[in-house]
Amino acid sequence: MQEKHEKKDCGNSSAYERQMKKGALDMLVLRLLMEEQKYGYQLIMELREKSGSIFCLKEGTLYPILYRLEEEGLVESRWSEAESRQLPRKYYLMTDKGQAVMREMYQSWQQIVRGVEQLMEQAL
């Protein structure tokens, strides 16, 4: 039997898959903000692109995450100035606290993955 290694279609997630992904979203959004500030739509597109369409968020999913991260002091937001015909955009950037928390999240994630793999290998 031949395996297919195609990009995942964004619209075909099971309820189980969606639930598993939710646990990683805060960490992934912080990771994308690690190098530079970004606006919401840019985050949505980069998350889709860099994950091979595994993570396809809608604005209604992303913005509550950003608001929560901002409330927790992990990100800050700033409005850009309007240039020519472009409307002002709200940019998000990671704080120092956000960098520290993202590293903790990633360490926790790695432990979870190891535990799941150990359990699943025993079951198969």
Secondary structure, 3 states (H helix, E strand, C coil): CCCCCCCCCCCCCCHHHHHHHHHHHHHHHHHHCCCCCEEHHHHHHHHHHHCCCCCCCCHHHHHHHHHHHHHCCCEEEEECCCECCECCCEEEEECHHHHHHHHHHHHHHHHHHHHHHHHHHHHC
